[in-house]
Amino acid sequence: MSQFEVTIEENEAFDALAKQVAGNHYKDLPIQPVEFIHANAIGYFEGNVIKYVSRWRKKNGIADLEKAKHYIELLIELETRRAGKTD
């Protein structure tokens, strides 16, 4: 097998990126948020911010921006608490 051949398992993984359940607000983007988040090892809170900001125009409008804002607020609060702890 050459380095450019794809195994059945790898092909199935690529199929997962090609489909989207309920809409096309991610699939139509040049780079899907999940690919960017995974490739950059981005955490849960930051990943949700990226997800909501990338889809707000095509899915839930201002509500998605509010969700992104909420995840930023959560991250700030939790990181502030963590920084304030002394062990």
N, CA, C and O atoms as a DFTB+ gen file, in Angstrom:
348 C
 N C O
     1  1       0.852      -1.171       0.000
     2  2       0.000       0.000       0.000
     3  2       0.899       1.236       0.000
     4  3       1.814       1.338       0.818
     5  1       0.645       2.169      -0.909
     6  2       1.435       3.402      -0.964
     7  2       0.960       4.364       0.115
     8  3      -0.105       4.178       0.704
     9  1       1.763       5.396       0.370
    10  2       1.405       6.364       1.403
    11  2       0.156       7.162       1.055
    12  3      -0.421       7.814       1.926
    13  1      -0.277       7.121      -0.225
    14  2      -1.438       7.894      -0.646
    15  2      -2.721       7.085      -0.704
    16  3      -3.793       7.639      -0.946
    17  1      -2.625       5.792      -0.487
    18  2      -3.820       4.959      -0.475
    19  2      -4.527       5.104       0.871
    20  3      -3.889       5.288       1.908
    21  1      -5.829       5.019       0.833
    22  2      -6.638       5.206       2.036
    23  2      -7.250       3.872       2.425
    24  3      -7.805       3.170       1.579
    25  1      -7.153       3.518       3.706
    26  2      -7.761       2.288       4.182
    27  2      -9.276       2.473       4.267
    28  3      -9.776       3.596       4.196
    29  1      -9.986       1.383       4.418
    30  2     -11.446       1.445       4.545
    31  2     -11.819       2.267       5.775
    32  3     -12.742       3.079       5.723
    33  1     -11.107       2.061       6.880
    34  2     -11.399       2.803       8.110
    35  2     -11.186       4.299       7.905
    36  3     -12.002       5.107       8.347
    37  1     -10.087       4.676       7.233
    38  2      -9.820       6.092       6.974
    39  2     -10.883       6.677       6.049
    40  3     -11.323       7.809       6.250
    41  1     -11.295       5.920       5.044
    42  2     -12.316       6.390       4.110
    43  2     -13.632       6.635       4.836
    44  3     -14.322       7.613       4.548
    45  1     -13.995       5.753       5.782
    46  2     -15.221       5.945       6.551
    47  2     -15.130       7.215       7.398
    48  3     -16.126       7.916       7.575
    49  1     -13.955       7.507       7.912
    50  2     -13.782       8.735       8.696
    51  2     -13.995       9.955       7.816
    52  3     -14.612      10.931       8.240
    53  1     -13.484       9.900       6.589
    54  2     -13.676      11.018       5.676
    55  2     -15.150      11.150       5.289
    56  3     -15.626      12.260       5.050
    57  1     -15.857      10.059       5.225
    58  2     -17.292      10.096       4.935
    59  2     -18.045      10.842       6.032
    60  3     -19.026      11.530       5.754
    61  1     -17.594      10.708       7.265
    62  2     -18.258      11.392       8.379
    63  2     -18.157      12.904       8.218
    64  3     -19.092      13.620       8.578
    65  1     -17.056      13.400       7.692
    66  2     -16.905      14.833       7.463
    67  2     -17.727      15.315       6.277
    68  3     -18.062      16.496       6.183
    69  1     -18.048      14.406       5.380
    70  2     -18.796      14.781       4.182
    71  2     -20.294      14.915       4.444
    72  3     -21.016      15.494       3.632
    73  1     -20.764      14.384       5.573
    74  2     -22.199      14.475       5.849
    75  2     -22.437      15.354       7.061
    76  3     -21.554      15.546       7.897
    77  1     -23.626      15.873       7.136
    78  2     -24.035      16.661       8.293
    79  2     -25.488      16.360       8.583
    80  3     -26.317      16.306       7.674
    81  1     -25.786      16.169       9.829
    82  2     -27.150      15.904      10.249
    83  2     -27.829      17.254      10.481
    84  3     -27.292      18.106      11.188
    85  1     -28.990      17.446       9.896
    86  2     -29.816      18.645      10.095
    87  2     -29.156      19.925       9.598
    88  3     -28.720      20.756      10.395
    89  1     -29.088      20.075       8.312
    90  2     -28.624      21.335       7.738
    91  2     -27.296      21.222       7.012
    92  3     -26.722      20.141       6.885
    93  1     -26.821      22.372       6.536
    94  2     -25.539      22.392       5.840
    95  2     -24.686      23.583       6.279
    96  3     -23.774      23.994       5.561
    97  1     -24.982      24.131       7.447
    98  2     -24.300      25.319       7.922
    99  2     -22.817      25.087       8.209
   100  3     -22.062      26.058       8.259
   101  1     -22.367      23.855       8.398
   102  2     -20.940      23.565       8.546
   103  2     -20.363      23.018       7.247
   104  3     -19.270      23.403       6.831
   105  1     -21.100      22.125       6.616
   106  2     -20.610      21.430       5.426
   107  2     -20.262      22.385       4.296
   108  3     -19.361      22.098       3.508
   109  1     -20.946      23.502       4.199
   110  2     -20.696      24.449       3.121
   111  2     -19.480      25.340       3.359
   112  3     -19.077      26.086       2.466
   113  1     -18.890      25.270       4.553
   114  2     -17.708      26.083       4.849
   115  2     -16.455      25.460       4.218
   116  3     -16.367      24.236       4.122
   117  1     -15.488      26.274       3.788
   118  2     -14.257      25.724       3.208
   119  2     -13.509      24.804       4.177
   120  3     -12.951      23.788       3.765
   121  1     -13.500      25.161       5.463
   122  2     -12.912      24.321       6.505
   123  2     -13.971      24.170       7.585
   124  3     -14.432      25.163       8.147
   125  1     -14.355      22.953       7.875
   126  2     -15.363      22.734       8.903
   127  2     -14.772      23.048      10.274
   128  3     -13.610      22.736      10.534
   129  1     -15.562      23.662      11.151
   130  2     -15.060      23.962      12.487
   131  2     -14.469      22.742      13.197
   132  3     -13.440      22.856      13.863
   133  1     -15.103      21.590      13.063
   134  2     -14.616      20.389      13.743
   135  2     -13.207      20.021      13.262
   136  3     -12.393      19.551      14.057
   137  1     -12.909      20.226      11.977
   138  2     -11.568      19.939      11.471
   139  2     -10.545      20.906      12.063
   140  3      -9.462      20.490      12.475
   141  1     -10.884      22.192      12.106
   142  2     -10.003      23.212      12.662
   143  2      -9.768      22.967      14.147
   144  3      -8.633      23.027      14.621
   145  1     -10.842      22.691      14.878
   146  2     -10.760      22.461      16.318
   147  2      -9.885      21.248      16.605
   148  3      -9.019      21.296      17.479
   149  1     -10.105      20.176      15.882
   150  2      -9.334      18.951      16.093
   151  2      -7.860      19.144      15.721
   152  3      -6.973      18.743      16.474
   153  1      -7.604      19.747      14.579
   154  2      -6.225      19.931      14.108
   155  2      -5.398      20.804      15.047
   156  3      -4.177      20.663      15.120
   157  1      -6.063      21.702      15.762
   158  2      -5.364      22.620      16.654
   159  2      -5.511      22.253      18.129
   160  3      -5.123      23.026      19.005
   161  1      -6.071      21.079      18.402
   162  2      -6.242      20.581      19.773
   163  2      -6.877      21.650      20.675
   164  3      -6.400      21.925      21.776
   165  1      -7.952      22.232      20.179
   166  2      -8.647      23.303      20.894
   167  2      -9.608      22.692      21.906
   168  3     -10.260      21.687      21.622
   169  1      -9.693      23.292      23.071
   170  2     -10.531      22.798      24.153
   171  2     -12.016      22.977      23.902
   172  3     -12.437      23.597      22.925
   173  1     -12.799      22.412      24.820
   174  2     -14.255      22.387      24.699
   175  2     -14.871      23.787      24.601
   176  3     -15.659      24.057      23.695
   177  1     -14.515      24.669      25.524
   178  2     -15.115      26.003      25.529
   179  2     -14.742      26.780      24.268
   180  3     -15.604      27.366      23.613
   181  1     -13.455      26.779      23.937
   182  2     -12.994      27.495      22.757
   183  2     -13.603      26.904      21.480
   184  3     -13.960      27.630      20.553
   185  1     -13.714      25.573      21.453
   186  2     -14.298      24.908      20.295
   187  2     -15.749      25.301      20.077
   188  3     -16.182      25.499      18.942
   189  1     -16.495      25.414      21.158
   190  2     -17.892      25.840      21.030
   191  2     -17.994      27.270      20.537
   192  3     -18.887      27.589      19.753
   193  1     -17.090      28.145      20.985
   194  2     -17.085      29.525      20.490
   195  2     -16.868      29.521      18.981
   196  3     -17.584      30.205      18.251
   197  1     -15.898      28.767      18.516
   198  2     -15.611      28.682      17.075
   199  2     -16.837      28.152      16.329
   200  3     -17.226      28.693      15.294
   201  1     -17.434      27.102      16.860
   202  2     -18.608      26.486      16.228
   203  2     -19.751      27.488      16.079
   204  3     -20.305      27.645      14.991
   205  1     -20.100      28.160      17.165
   206  2     -21.237      29.083      17.114
   207  2     -20.955      30.323      16.268
   208  3     -21.838      30.804      15.558
   209  1     -19.750      30.834      16.340
   210  2     -19.422      32.024      15.551
   211  2     -19.387      31.695      14.060
   212  3     -19.736      32.535      13.231
   213  1     -18.971      30.485      13.719
   214  2     -18.892      30.133      12.297
   215  2     -20.252      29.857      11.664
   216  3     -20.378      29.896      10.440
   217  1     -21.259      29.583      12.468
   218  2     -22.561      29.204      11.885
   219  2     -23.662      30.232      12.088
   220  3     -24.750      30.054      11.540
   221  1     -23.440      31.282      12.837
   222  2     -24.532      32.154      13.266
   223  2     -25.334      32.736      12.114
   224  3     -26.551      32.883      12.233
   225  1     -24.693      33.069      11.010
   226  2     -25.417      33.670       9.874
   227  2     -26.344      32.669       9.175
   228  3     -27.369      33.058       8.615
   229  1     -25.986      31.387       9.208
   230  2     -26.755      30.386       8.482
   231  2     -27.695      29.564       9.354
   232  3     -28.516      28.808       8.836
   233  1     -27.582      29.702      10.677
   234  2     -28.431      28.849      11.505
   235  2     -29.305      29.657      12.456
   236  3     -30.465      29.914      12.131
   237  1     -28.810      30.060      13.592
   238  2     -29.668      30.650      14.624
   239  2     -29.434      32.134      14.876
   240  3     -29.903      32.661      15.885
   241  1     -28.731      32.814      13.998
   242  2     -28.552      34.254      14.115
   243  2     -27.939      34.684      15.437
   244  3     -27.003      34.059      15.937
   245  1     -28.480      35.758      15.994
   246  2     -27.971      36.350      17.229
   247  2     -27.927      35.330      18.375
   248  3     -27.051      35.414      19.235
   249  1     -28.848      34.383      18.396
   250  2     -28.848      33.364      19.458
   251  2     -27.527      32.599      19.479
   252  3     -27.021      32.274      20.554
   253  1     -26.964      32.306      18.308
   254  2     -25.676      31.614      18.275
   255  2     -24.548      32.514      18.771
   256  3     -23.612      32.033      19.408
   257  1     -24.625      33.803      18.491
   258  2     -23.620      34.731      19.025
   259  2     -23.731      34.813      20.544
   260  3     -22.718      34.912      21.236
   261  1     -24.958      34.771      21.065
   262  2     -25.149      34.762      22.513
   263  2     -24.559      33.492      23.133
   264  3     -23.967      33.533      24.211
   265  1     -24.728      32.371      22.439
   266  2     -24.149      31.109      22.932
   267  2     -22.629      31.205      22.956
   268  3     -21.998      30.779      23.924
   269  1     -22.035      31.757      21.904
   270  2     -20.578      31.932      21.861
   271  2     -20.121      32.826      23.006
   272  3     -19.136      32.528      23.682
   273  1     -20.833      33.907      23.215
   274  2     -20.528      34.841      24.306
   275  2     -20.599      34.121      25.660
   276  3     -19.748      34.329      26.524
   277  1     -21.612      33.281      25.833
   278  2     -21.781      32.539      27.086
   279  2     -20.582      31.618      27.334
   280  3     -20.097      31.529      28.462
   281  1     -20.103      30.938      26.297
   282  2     -18.940      30.063      26.468
   283  2     -17.688      30.863      26.807
   284  3     -16.852      30.394      27.580
   285  1     -17.544      32.047      26.252
   286  2     -16.412      32.908      26.607
   287  2     -16.533      33.331      28.073
   288  3     -15.546      33.315      28.808
   289  1     -17.745      33.709      28.496
   290  2     -17.961      34.095      29.889
   291  2     -17.671      32.936      30.844
   292  3     -17.072      33.134      31.901
   293  1     -18.095      31.730      30.471
   294  2     -17.805      30.554      31.293
   295  2     -16.306      30.318      31.404
   296  3     -15.789      30.055      32.489
   297  1     -15.621      30.412      30.290
   298  2     -14.180      30.199      30.281
   299  2     -13.467      31.232      31.152
   300  3     -12.573      30.887      31.923
   301  1     -13.862      32.492      31.029
   302  2     -13.266      33.550      31.854
   303  2     -13.512      33.269      33.336
   304  3     -12.594      33.364      34.150
   305  1     -14.745      32.925      33.680
   306  2     -15.078      32.668      35.085
   307  2     -14.284      31.490      35.641
   308  3     -13.705      31.588      36.723
   309  1     -14.254      30.389      34.916
   310  2     -13.552      29.201      35.411
   311  2     -12.041      29.408      35.479
   312  3     -11.394      28.945      36.418
   313  1     -11.484      30.092      34.503
   314  2     -10.040      30.352      34.520
   315  2      -9.673      31.362      35.606
   316  3      -8.597      31.277      36.198
   317  1     -10.563      32.312      35.865
   318  2     -10.328      33.272      36.945
   319  2     -10.339      32.553      38.293
   320  3      -9.490      32.805      39.148
   321  1     -11.302      31.662      38.472
   322  2     -11.350      30.866      39.709
   323  2     -10.089      30.024      39.874
   324  3      -9.515      29.945      40.961
   325  1      -9.674      29.403      38.787
   326  2      -8.488      28.545      38.838
   327  2      -7.257      29.370      39.203
   328  3      -6.443      28.938      40.019
   329  1      -7.117      30.539      38.612
   330  2      -5.969      31.402      38.874
   331  2      -5.967      31.899      40.315
   332  3      -4.908      32.159      40.884
   333  1      -7.156      32.031      40.905
   334  2      -7.266      32.528      42.269
   335  2      -7.022      31.478      43.330
   336  3      -6.827      31.810      44.499
   337  1      -7.031      30.211      42.935
   338  2      -6.821      29.119      43.899
   339  2      -5.351      29.039      44.279
   340  3      -4.467      29.212      43.440
   341  1      -5.110      28.779      45.529
   342  2      -3.742      28.518      45.989
   343  2      -3.724      27.148      46.631
   344  3      -4.564      26.825      47.472
   345  1      -2.785      26.375      46.235
   346  2      -2.681      25.004      46.783
   347  2      -1.568      24.916      47.783
   348  3      -1.329      23.848      48.347
